[in-house]
Amino acid sequence: ERRKRQRGRHRWGNFLSLFSRKSNMEGSLNQAHYDSLVQLLPVLFGASSQAERKAVSDQLNELSKDAQTHMATLIHIIASSKEGNDLGFHASIHLRQFIRSGSESKMSTTDRIQVCNMILPVVFSETVPIVVKRQNVDTLSQVMLGETKSADGSYLVASTLFDQAVAKMSSENSETLAGVLLVLEILLSDEQSAERLAFFFASGCNSLIPLGEKFSGIASQEITKMIESQDASQQGTIAAACEMLRSVLGVILLGLTNLHSYLDHLTNLRDEGPAHKAMLDSMTQFVMNRPYALSFGQILSLQLSHPDHMQGSVISITNMSNLDSLLNDIKLRAFQILNLVISFTCDADYRDAAQCKLEQSPFLSLTSACVTLFMNSLLSLCSDPEIDLEKQLANKYIEPLVVECLKLLTKTAREREFYPAFAEHKKTLLVNVILVLLRAGRDECDKFTEDPDDFVALAVDACDKQKSDVYKTAAAELLELICDHIDGAITFISYFVCCTIDFAIKYEGDLTQLDAQNYAPLVEFKDCVFLTKTPLEIQIETCLVALTVFSYIIPKREDLKILIENLIHRHLEPLCHSKSGLI
């Protein structure tokens, strides 16, 4: 153990010596060292046996004894990386291992800043591939996370990274900006200092939001050009702008998520110290910023004008699948950010603690103006008989977007400023969106046969636990909130599902038998997808699930108790002895 410690100190001493002689690193390349690394690195990562890998590792360890030359040569190889060539990728992994093996935990703050200054040009390069940049950002994260506070309580390494990243945000080169966003990601995901996280987020947003607005504007202009000229070659430019916009929103979402999470944690602990104040101030600054809200409005309005597209919808479904995926992922991140903002601004504790009126947040005004758009987006997807809903919900970008949209409606359904929109659209939301999403799909029916435990677990989650991030559970939550907060909703949906069950059993779903006297709720929706495109057993099962979701309300309403008791008395026999296992 003593020899190991001595070797570590000796090795680290050699490693640190390169910083005091930094000027030497800017001299000519050691060709022999370069040739050796070019030969050994591909063999190391492609070795077919442990013995071969160890032999190469030993040779690399021998080369690394000249730490100055070794690191300079690795940086040179990484900086020369080209798309399709793995050498820079392998050199990046080896660089991280080299720094870690040099007793990285004993590096001084000055040493860490020096390492960051050597790696950052690679990350901000216009030519280094993004996969190589990611590896080097991981190395920066490793170097930053080992930092200790300075005497004044600051983190100098993280501040250096932040200052250099912000300085590069004015670049017009998208590859440089991609590197900037990667650096901001590690800064905003660091948990060492809540105050620092709050500062970085608040300061970084001043540059990030305009950057997102810029790429949103580029994408919108190029979409318009493509539609007007009917020139599909514009798709590449649109995709590039959308990729950058997605990355910008990803960084904002990361910072906002961590801020809100830490703030909730400290609030629950009743800790109202400096960290709590810093995060509360940063969140407040974000949600009260009108230009930010206007930028998000621009992002939400971004859509493809295409004959196959659902017009007036935030969900993109066209025959341009690549652009659809990008746009839906952008909207997903925008919705996730909006959900965090709504959670914060509508929280009574934060409204009391904030130094301003959170209920006047421009983001709330934006959401209020767009809530009907969000409802119509779900309606367009769920009520169009030409859309294969199950296929669309199986899309990895569409299902989470639908879930976030449902969550946003659930959060807003309880707020008085959104009441008029829900009161106006409650019936169509309940029938054409919620009941449609509560249906058991083909996959669920297969699970019922092959894995009934899994089927039951999903049903229990939707009706009771409501912990899964799936559209069925999100729809059930929205059903509860509408029934709790919107006048007339519980009466309408109770009568609708009871009439549906009664009609399905009595007339086997023959819609020609509908009459306004006995089935008034159904007559209004006689052409809806739920009644016309849903098998009878699924109709009945879905209605029973809906009754279960809001069953906690029934005992408080004598008229609804009588309604359901009468239904059971009339149809207990067919329900209990149905040939359908689902029922």
C-alpha positions as CSV (number, residue, x, y, z in Angstrom):
1,E,0.0,0.0,0.0
2,R,2.9,2.4,0.8
3,R,4.5,1.7,-2.6
4,K,1.1,2.3,-4.3
5,R,0.8,5.7,-2.5
6,Q,4.4,6.6,-3.4
7,R,3.8,5.7,-7.1
8,G,0.6,7.7,-7.1
9,R,2.4,10.8,-5.7
10,H,5.2,10.4,-8.1
11,R,2.9,9.9,-11.1
12,W,0.7,12.9,-10.0
13,G,3.8,15.0,-9.6
14,N,4.8,14.3,-13.2
15,F,1.3,15.0,-14.4
16,L,1.1,18.3,-12.6
17,S,4.5,19.4,-13.9
18,L,3.0,19.9,-17.3
19,F,0.9,22.8,-16.1
20,S,4.0,24.8,-14.9
21,R,5.5,24.2,-18.4
22,K,2.4,24.8,-20.4
23,S,4.3,26.8,-23.0
24,N,6.2,23.7,-23.9
25,M,2.9,22.0,-24.9
26,E,2.3,24.6,-27.6
27,G,5.5,23.5,-29.4
28,S,6.0,20.9,-32.0
29,L,4.2,17.6,-31.9
30,N,6.2,14.6,-30.7
31,Q,5.8,12.4,-33.8
32,A,7.0,9.2,-32.2
33,H,4.6,9.5,-29.3
34,Y,1.8,10.4,-31.8
35,D,2.6,7.4,-34.0
36,S,2.6,5.1,-30.9
37,L,-0.8,6.3,-29.7
38,V,-2.3,6.1,-33.2
39,Q,-1.2,2.4,-33.3
40,L,-2.0,1.4,-29.7
41,L,-5.4,3.0,-29.1
42,P,-7.4,1.1,-31.8
43,V,-5.8,-2.1,-30.5
44,L,-6.7,-1.3,-26.9
45,F,-10.4,-0.8,-27.7
46,G,-10.6,-3.6,-30.2
47,A,-8.6,-6.2,-28.2
48,S,-10.1,-9.7,-28.5
49,S,-8.5,-11.1,-25.3
50,Q,-7.6,-9.9,-21.8
51,A,-4.0,-10.7,-22.4
52,E,-3.8,-8.5,-25.5
53,R,-5.6,-5.7,-23.7
54,K,-3.2,-5.9,-20.8
55,A,-0.1,-5.8,-23.1
56,V,-1.4,-2.7,-24.8
57,S,-2.3,-1.1,-21.5
58,D,1.2,-1.7,-20.2
59,Q,2.6,0.1,-23.3
60,L,0.3,3.0,-22.8
61,N,1.3,3.2,-19.2
62,E,4.9,3.4,-20.2
63,L,4.1,6.2,-22.7
64,S,2.1,8.1,-20.0
65,K,5.2,8.4,-17.8
66,D,6.0,11.5,-19.9
67,A,2.8,13.1,-18.8
68,Q,3.4,16.4,-20.5
69,T,3.9,14.8,-24.0
70,H,1.2,12.2,-23.4
71,M,-1.6,14.7,-22.6
72,A,-0.5,17.1,-25.3
73,T,-0.6,14.3,-27.9
74,L,-4.0,13.0,-26.8
75,I,-5.4,16.6,-27.0
76,H,-3.9,16.9,-30.5
77,I,-5.5,13.6,-31.6
78,I,-8.9,14.6,-30.1
79,A,-8.8,18.0,-31.8
80,S,-8.1,16.4,-35.1
81,S,-11.2,14.0,-34.8
82,K,-13.2,13.4,-37.9
83,E,-16.7,11.9,-38.4
84,G,-16.5,8.2,-39.0
85,N,-13.0,7.8,-37.4
86,D,-13.0,6.3,-33.9
87,L,-9.5,7.4,-33.0
88,G,-10.6,10.7,-31.4
89,F,-13.3,8.9,-29.5
90,H,-10.8,6.3,-28.1
91,A,-8.3,9.1,-27.3
92,S,-11.0,10.9,-25.3
93,I,-11.8,7.8,-23.2
94,H,-8.1,7.2,-22.6
95,L,-7.6,10.9,-21.6
96,R,-10.3,10.6,-18.9
97,Q,-8.7,7.3,-17.6
98,F,-5.3,9.0,-17.6
99,I,-6.5,11.9,-15.5
100,R,-8.3,9.6,-13.1
101,S,-5.3,7.4,-12.7
102,G,-3.2,10.4,-11.9
103,S,-4.9,10.8,-8.5
104,E,-7.4,13.3,-9.8
105,S,-8.8,13.7,-6.3
106,K,-5.6,15.4,-5.2
107,M,-5.6,18.1,-7.9
108,S,-5.6,21.7,-6.8
109,T,-8.1,24.2,-8.0
110,T,-5.5,25.8,-10.3
111,D,-4.7,22.4,-11.8
112,R,-8.3,21.7,-12.5
113,I,-8.8,25.0,-14.2
114,Q,-5.7,24.3,-16.3
115,V,-7.1,20.9,-17.4
116,C,-10.5,22.5,-18.3
117,N,-8.7,25.2,-20.3
118,M,-7.0,22.5,-22.3
119,I,-10.1,20.5,-23.0
120,L,-12.6,23.3,-23.6
121,P,-11.2,24.2,-27.1
122,V,-12.0,20.6,-28.2
123,V,-15.6,20.9,-26.9
124,F,-16.1,24.3,-28.6
125,S,-14.5,23.2,-31.8
126,E,-16.3,23.6,-35.1
127,T,-15.1,20.3,-36.5
128,V,-14.9,17.7,-33.6
129,P,-17.8,15.3,-33.8
130,I,-20.5,15.5,-31.1
131,V,-19.9,12.0,-29.8
132,V,-16.2,12.9,-29.1
133,K,-17.3,16.2,-27.5
134,R,-19.6,14.2,-25.1
135,Q,-16.7,12.1,-23.9
136,N,-14.6,15.2,-23.2
137,V,-17.5,16.9,-21.4
138,D,-17.7,13.8,-19.2
139,T,-14.0,14.4,-18.4
140,L,-14.8,18.0,-17.5
141,S,-17.6,16.9,-15.3
142,Q,-15.2,14.5,-13.5
143,V,-12.7,17.4,-13.0
144,M,-15.3,19.8,-11.8
145,L,-17.1,17.5,-9.4
146,G,-13.9,16.9,-7.4
147,E,-13.5,20.6,-6.7
148,T,-13.7,22.0,-3.1
149,K,-15.0,25.4,-2.1
150,S,-12.6,28.3,-2.2
151,A,-12.1,30.5,0.9
152,D,-14.9,32.8,-0.2
153,G,-17.3,29.9,-0.7
154,S,-17.2,29.9,-4.5
155,Y,-16.4,27.2,-7.0
156,L,-13.8,28.6,-9.3
157,V,-13.6,25.6,-11.7
158,A,-17.4,25.6,-12.3
159,S,-17.3,29.4,-12.7
160,T,-14.5,29.1,-15.3
161,L,-16.6,26.6,-17.3
162,F,-19.6,28.8,-17.0
163,D,-17.9,32.0,-18.1
164,Q,-16.2,30.4,-21.1
165,A,-19.5,28.7,-22.2
166,V,-21.5,31.9,-22.0
167,A,-18.7,33.7,-23.9
168,K,-19.1,31.3,-26.7
169,M,-22.9,31.6,-26.9
170,S,-22.7,34.4,-29.4
171,S,-21.1,32.0,-31.9
172,E,-22.9,31.6,-35.2
173,N,-21.5,28.0,-35.6
174,S,-24.0,25.3,-34.6
175,E,-21.2,22.8,-33.7
176,T,-19.7,25.3,-31.3
177,L,-23.1,26.0,-29.7
178,A,-23.7,22.2,-29.4
179,G,-20.5,22.1,-27.2
180,V,-21.6,25.1,-25.2
181,L,-24.9,23.4,-24.4
182,L,-23.1,20.2,-23.3
183,V,-21.0,22.2,-20.9
184,L,-24.1,23.9,-19.5
185,E,-25.8,20.5,-19.0
186,I,-23.1,19.4,-16.6
187,L,-23.2,22.7,-14.7
188,L,-26.9,22.5,-14.3
189,S,-26.9,18.9,-13.2
190,D,-24.3,19.4,-10.5
191,E,-25.6,19.0,-7.0
192,Q,-22.6,20.3,-5.0
193,S,-24.0,23.8,-4.5
194,A,-27.7,24.8,-4.7
195,E,-26.8,28.5,-4.7
196,R,-24.4,28.0,-7.6
197,L,-27.0,26.0,-9.5
198,A,-29.5,28.8,-9.0
199,F,-27.0,31.5,-10.1
200,F,-26.0,29.5,-13.3
201,F,-29.6,28.9,-14.2
202,A,-30.7,32.5,-13.7
203,S,-27.6,33.9,-15.6
204,G,-27.6,31.3,-18.3
205,C,-31.2,31.7,-19.2
206,N,-30.5,35.3,-20.3
207,S,-28.5,33.8,-23.2
208,L,-30.3,30.5,-23.6
209,I,-33.9,31.8,-24.2
210,P,-32.8,34.2,-27.1
211,L,-30.8,31.3,-28.5
212,G,-33.9,29.1,-28.5
213,E,-36.0,31.9,-30.0
214,K,-33.4,32.3,-32.8
215,F,-33.5,28.6,-33.8
216,S,-37.3,28.5,-33.5
217,G,-37.4,31.4,-35.9
218,I,-35.1,29.7,-38.3
219,A,-37.2,26.5,-38.3
220,S,-40.4,28.5,-38.8
221,Q,-39.0,30.4,-41.7
222,E,-37.6,27.3,-43.4
223,I,-40.9,25.5,-42.9
224,T,-42.7,28.4,-44.6
225,K,-40.2,28.3,-47.5
226,M,-40.6,24.5,-47.9
227,I,-44.4,24.7,-48.0
228,E,-44.5,27.6,-50.4
229,S,-41.9,26.1,-52.8
230,Q,-42.9,22.5,-52.2
231,D,-39.2,21.8,-52.0
232,A,-38.4,18.9,-49.7
233,S,-34.7,19.8,-49.8
234,Q,-35.4,22.4,-47.0
235,Q,-35.9,19.5,-44.5
236,G,-32.2,19.3,-43.7
237,T,-32.0,23.0,-42.7
238,I,-35.2,22.7,-40.7
239,A,-33.9,19.5,-38.9
240,A,-30.6,21.3,-38.0
241,A,-32.4,24.2,-36.5
242,C,-34.8,21.9,-34.6
243,E,-31.9,19.8,-33.2
244,M,-30.4,23.0,-31.7
245,L,-33.7,24.1,-30.4
246,R,-34.3,20.7,-28.8
247,S,-30.8,20.9,-27.1
248,V,-31.5,24.4,-25.8
249,L,-34.9,23.3,-24.3
250,G,-33.1,20.3,-22.8
251,V,-30.7,22.4,-20.9
252,I,-33.4,24.8,-19.6
253,L,-35.5,21.8,-18.6
254,L,-32.6,20.2,-16.7
255,G,-31.8,23.4,-14.8
256,L,-35.5,24.1,-14.0
257,T,-36.1,20.5,-12.9
258,N,-33.2,20.4,-10.5
259,L,-34.0,23.9,-9.2
260,H,-37.7,22.9,-8.5
261,S,-36.7,19.6,-7.0
262,Y,-34.1,21.1,-4.6
263,L,-36.6,23.9,-3.7
264,D,-39.3,21.4,-2.9
265,H,-36.8,19.4,-0.8
266,L,-35.7,22.4,1.2
267,T,-39.3,23.7,1.6
268,N,-40.4,20.3,3.0
269,L,-37.4,20.5,5.4
270,R,-38.6,24.0,6.5
271,D,-35.1,25.1,5.5
272,E,-35.4,28.8,4.4
273,G,-31.7,29.6,4.4
274,P,-29.6,31.2,1.6
275,A,-29.9,28.1,-0.7
276,H,-33.7,28.3,-0.5
277,K,-33.8,32.0,-1.1
278,A,-31.4,31.7,-4.1
279,M,-33.5,29.0,-5.8
280,L,-36.8,30.7,-5.0
281,D,-35.4,34.0,-6.5
282,S,-34.2,32.1,-9.7
283,M,-37.5,30.3,-10.2
284,T,-39.4,33.5,-9.7
285,Q,-37.2,35.4,-12.1
286,F,-37.9,32.8,-14.7
287,V,-41.6,32.5,-14.3
288,M,-42.2,36.3,-14.2
289,N,-40.1,37.0,-17.4
290,R,-42.5,38.1,-20.1
291,P,-40.0,37.7,-23.0
292,Y,-39.3,34.1,-21.9
293,A,-43.1,33.4,-22.0
294,L,-43.4,35.0,-25.5
295,S,-40.5,32.8,-26.7
296,F,-42.3,29.7,-25.4
297,G,-45.4,30.8,-27.2
298,Q,-43.4,30.9,-30.4
299,I,-42.0,27.4,-29.8
300,L,-45.5,26.0,-29.1
301,S,-46.8,27.5,-32.4
302,L,-44.1,25.8,-34.4
303,Q,-45.8,23.3,-36.8
304,L,-45.7,21.8,-40.2
305,S,-48.3,23.1,-42.6
306,H,-49.0,19.9,-44.4
307,P,-52.2,18.3,-45.9
308,D,-51.8,15.3,-43.6
309,H,-51.1,17.4,-40.5
310,M,-53.7,17.9,-37.8
311,Q,-54.2,21.7,-38.2
312,G,-54.2,23.7,-35.0
313,S,-52.4,21.0,-33.0
314,V,-49.2,20.9,-31.0
315,I,-48.8,17.3,-32.1
316,S,-47.1,16.8,-35.4
317,I,-48.2,13.8,-37.5
318,T,-47.3,14.0,-41.2
319,N,-45.4,11.8,-43.7
320,M,-42.1,13.6,-42.8
321,S,-41.3,11.3,-39.9
322,N,-37.9,12.8,-39.1
323,L,-39.3,16.3,-38.7
324,D,-42.3,15.0,-36.8
325,S,-40.0,13.3,-34.3
326,L,-38.0,16.5,-33.8
327,L,-41.0,18.8,-33.5
328,N,-42.8,16.4,-31.1
329,D,-39.7,16.1,-28.9
330,I,-39.4,19.9,-28.9
331,K,-43.0,20.3,-27.8
332,L,-42.5,17.6,-25.2
333,R,-39.7,19.5,-23.6
334,A,-41.7,22.7,-23.8
335,F,-44.7,21.0,-22.1
336,Q,-42.4,19.6,-19.3
337,I,-41.1,23.1,-18.7
338,L,-44.6,24.5,-18.6
339,N,-45.7,21.8,-16.2
340,L,-42.9,22.8,-13.8
341,V,-43.8,26.5,-14.2
342,I,-47.5,25.8,-13.5
343,S,-46.6,23.6,-10.4
344,F,-44.5,26.5,-9.0
345,T,-46.8,29.4,-9.8
346,C,-49.9,27.7,-8.5
347,D,-48.3,26.5,-5.3
348,A,-49.8,28.3,-2.3
349,D,-46.6,28.1,-0.3
350,Y,-44.5,29.6,-3.1
351,R,-47.1,32.3,-3.7
352,D,-46.8,33.4,-0.1
353,A,-42.9,33.2,-0.1
354,A,-42.3,35.0,-3.4
355,Q,-41.6,38.7,-3.4
356,C,-44.1,39.2,-6.3
357,K,-47.6,37.9,-7.3
358,L,-46.9,34.6,-9.0
359,E,-50.5,34.4,-10.2
360,Q,-49.6,37.3,-12.6
361,S,-46.9,35.2,-14.2
362,P,-46.9,35.7,-18.0
363,F,-46.5,31.9,-18.3
364,L,-49.9,31.5,-16.7
365,S,-51.3,34.0,-19.2
366,L,-49.7,32.0,-22.0
367,T,-51.1,28.8,-20.8
368,S,-54.6,30.3,-20.3
369,A,-54.4,31.6,-23.9
370,C,-53.3,28.2,-25.2
371,V,-55.3,25.8,-23.0
372,T,-58.0,25.4,-25.7
373,L,-55.3,24.7,-28.3
374,F,-54.0,21.9,-26.0
375,M,-57.5,20.5,-25.6
376,N,-58.0,20.6,-29.4
377,S,-54.7,18.9,-30.0
378,L,-55.8,15.9,-27.9
379,L,-59.2,16.0,-29.5
380,S,-57.8,15.9,-33.0
381,L,-55.7,12.9,-32.2
382,C,-58.3,10.9,-30.2
383,S,-61.5,11.6,-32.2
384,D,-60.4,11.2,-35.8
385,P,-61.6,7.8,-37.0
386,E,-58.9,7.9,-39.7
387,I,-56.0,7.9,-37.2
388,D,-54.7,4.6,-35.9
389,L,-54.6,5.9,-32.3
390,E,-52.8,2.9,-30.9
391,K,-50.1,3.1,-33.5
392,Q,-49.6,6.8,-32.8
393,L,-49.5,6.3,-29.1
394,A,-46.8,3.6,-29.5
395,N,-44.6,6.3,-31.0
396,K,-41.8,7.2,-28.5
397,Y,-42.3,10.9,-29.1
398,I,-46.1,11.1,-29.2
399,E,-47.1,9.1,-26.1
400,P,-44.9,11.2,-23.7
401,L,-46.2,14.4,-25.4
402,V,-49.8,13.3,-24.8
403,V,-49.0,12.4,-21.2
404,E,-47.5,15.9,-20.6
405,C,-50.4,17.6,-22.3
406,L,-52.8,15.6,-20.0
407,K,-50.7,16.5,-17.0
408,L,-50.9,20.2,-17.9
409,L,-54.7,20.1,-18.2
410,T,-54.8,18.2,-14.9
411,K,-52.8,21.0,-13.2
412,T,-54.9,23.8,-14.7
413,A,-58.3,22.2,-14.1
414,R,-58.2,23.2,-10.5
415,E,-57.3,26.8,-11.1
416,R,-60.1,29.4,-11.4
417,E,-58.5,31.3,-14.3
418,F,-58.9,28.2,-16.5
419,Y,-62.4,27.3,-15.4
420,P,-64.3,28.9,-18.4
421,A,-62.3,26.7,-20.9
422,F,-63.0,23.5,-19.0
423,A,-66.7,24.4,-18.4
424,E,-67.1,25.0,-22.2
425,H,-65.3,21.8,-23.4
426,K,-65.9,19.4,-20.5
427,K,-68.3,17.1,-22.4
428,T,-66.1,16.6,-25.4
429,L,-63.0,16.2,-23.3
430,L,-64.7,13.5,-21.2
431,V,-66.1,11.5,-24.1
432,N,-63.8,12.2,-27.0
433,V,-60.5,12.2,-25.2
434,I,-60.6,10.7,-21.7
435,L,-62.9,7.7,-22.4
436,V,-61.0,7.0,-25.6
437,L,-57.6,7.0,-23.8
438,L,-59.0,4.8,-21.0
439,R,-59.9,2.0,-23.4
440,A,-57.9,-1.3,-23.3
441,G,-55.9,-1.4,-26.4
442,R,-54.7,-4.4,-28.4
443,D,-51.6,-4.8,-26.4
444,E,-53.5,-4.6,-23.1
445,C,-56.0,-7.3,-24.3
446,D,-53.0,-9.5,-25.2
447,K,-51.6,-8.9,-21.7
448,F,-55.0,-9.9,-20.2
449,T,-54.6,-13.3,-21.8
450,E,-50.8,-13.8,-21.4
451,D,-50.0,-11.8,-18.3
452,P,-53.2,-11.0,-16.3
453,D,-51.2,-9.7,-13.3
454,D,-49.6,-7.0,-15.5
455,F,-53.1,-6.1,-16.9
456,V,-54.5,-5.8,-13.4
457,A,-51.5,-3.7,-12.2
458,L,-52.1,-1.2,-15.0
459,A,-55.8,-0.9,-14.1
460,V,-55.1,-0.5,-10.4
461,D,-52.5,2.2,-11.2
462,A,-55.0,4.1,-13.4
463,C,-57.8,3.8,-10.8
464,D,-55.9,4.2,-7.6
465,K,-52.1,4.6,-7.3
466,Q,-51.6,6.8,-10.4
467,K,-47.8,6.6,-10.3
468,S,-47.1,5.5,-13.9
469,D,-46.1,7.9,-16.6
470,V,-48.5,6.4,-19.2
471,Y,-51.4,8.0,-21.0
472,K,-54.1,5.8,-19.4
473,T,-53.1,6.9,-15.9
474,A,-52.8,10.5,-17.0
475,A,-56.3,10.4,-18.5
476,A,-57.7,8.9,-15.3
477,E,-56.1,11.7,-13.2
478,L,-57.6,14.3,-15.5
479,L,-61.0,12.6,-15.2
480,E,-60.8,13.0,-11.4
481,L,-59.8,16.7,-11.5
482,I,-62.6,17.6,-14.0
483,C,-65.1,15.8,-11.8
484,D,-63.8,17.5,-8.7
485,H,-63.6,21.1,-10.0
486,I,-65.9,21.6,-13.0
487,D,-69.7,22.0,-12.3
488,G,-71.9,19.4,-14.0
489,A,-69.0,17.1,-15.1
490,I,-69.6,14.3,-12.6
491,T,-73.3,14.2,-13.4
492,F,-72.8,14.1,-17.1
493,I,-70.1,11.4,-17.2
494,S,-72.0,9.2,-14.7
495,Y,-75.1,9.3,-16.9
496,F,-73.0,8.8,-20.0
497,V,-71.2,5.7,-18.9
498,C,-74.3,4.2,-17.3
499,C,-76.3,4.8,-20.5
500,T,-73.5,3.3,-22.6
501,I,-73.4,0.1,-20.5
502,D,-77.2,-0.2,-20.5
503,F,-77.4,0.4,-24.3
504,A,-74.6,-2.0,-25.1
505,I,-76.3,-4.8,-23.1
506,K,-79.9,-4.1,-24.2
507,Y,-79.4,-3.2,-27.9
508,E,-75.9,-4.7,-28.5
509,G,-74.7,-1.3,-29.6
510,D,-77.1,-0.8,-32.5
511,L,-77.0,2.9,-32.7
512,T,-80.2,3.1,-34.8
513,Q,-82.1,2.2,-31.6
514,L,-80.9,5.4,-29.8
515,D,-83.7,7.6,-28.6
516,A,-83.4,11.0,-26.8
517,Q,-85.9,10.1,-24.1
518,N,-83.9,7.2,-22.6
519,Y,-80.4,7.9,-23.9
520,A,-80.1,11.6,-24.2
521,P,-76.3,11.8,-23.2
522,L,-75.5,9.3,-26.0
523,V,-77.6,11.0,-28.7
524,E,-75.4,14.1,-28.5
525,F,-72.3,11.9,-29.3
526,K,-73.8,9.2,-31.5
527,D,-71.1,9.7,-34.1
528,C,-68.1,9.7,-31.7
529,V,-65.2,7.3,-32.0
530,F,-66.0,5.8,-28.6
531,L,-69.5,4.6,-29.6
532,T,-68.8,3.9,-33.3
533,K,-65.3,2.4,-33.4
534,T,-65.0,0.7,-30.1
535,P,-66.0,-3.0,-29.6
536,L,-68.9,-3.5,-27.1
537,E,-66.9,-5.4,-24.5
538,I,-64.3,-2.6,-24.5
539,Q,-67.0,0.1,-24.2
540,I,-68.4,-1.7,-21.2
541,E,-65.0,-2.4,-19.6
542,T,-63.9,1.3,-20.1
543,C,-67.1,2.6,-18.5
544,L,-66.6,0.3,-15.5
545,V,-63.0,1.6,-15.2
546,A,-64.3,5.2,-15.4
547,L,-66.9,4.5,-12.7
548,T,-64.1,3.1,-10.5
549,V,-61.9,6.2,-11.0
550,F,-64.5,8.6,-9.6
551,S,-66.2,6.1,-7.3
552,Y,-65.1,8.2,-4.2
553,I,-67.6,10.9,-5.3
554,I,-70.6,8.6,-5.7
555,P,-71.4,8.1,-1.9
556,K,-71.8,11.9,-1.6
557,R,-74.5,12.0,-4.4
558,E,-77.7,10.2,-3.7
559,D,-78.9,10.6,-7.2
560,L,-75.8,8.9,-8.6
561,K,-76.0,6.1,-6.1
562,I,-79.5,5.4,-7.3
563,L,-78.5,5.6,-10.9
564,I,-75.7,3.0,-10.5
565,E,-77.7,0.7,-8.2
566,N,-80.5,0.6,-10.8
567,L,-77.9,-0.2,-13.5
568,I,-76.6,-3.1,-11.4
569,H,-80.0,-4.4,-10.6
570,R,-81.0,-4.4,-14.3
571,H,-77.8,-6.0,-15.6
572,L,-76.1,-7.9,-12.8
573,E,-76.7,-11.2,-14.5
574,P,-75.2,-10.3,-18.0
575,L,-72.3,-8.4,-16.4
576,C,-71.3,-11.3,-14.1
577,H,-71.8,-14.0,-16.6
578,S,-70.4,-12.2,-19.7
579,K,-68.3,-14.4,-22.0
580,S,-65.8,-11.6,-22.0
581,G,-63.1,-12.0,-19.4
582,L,-62.5,-8.3,-19.5
583,I,-65.9,-7.5,-18.2
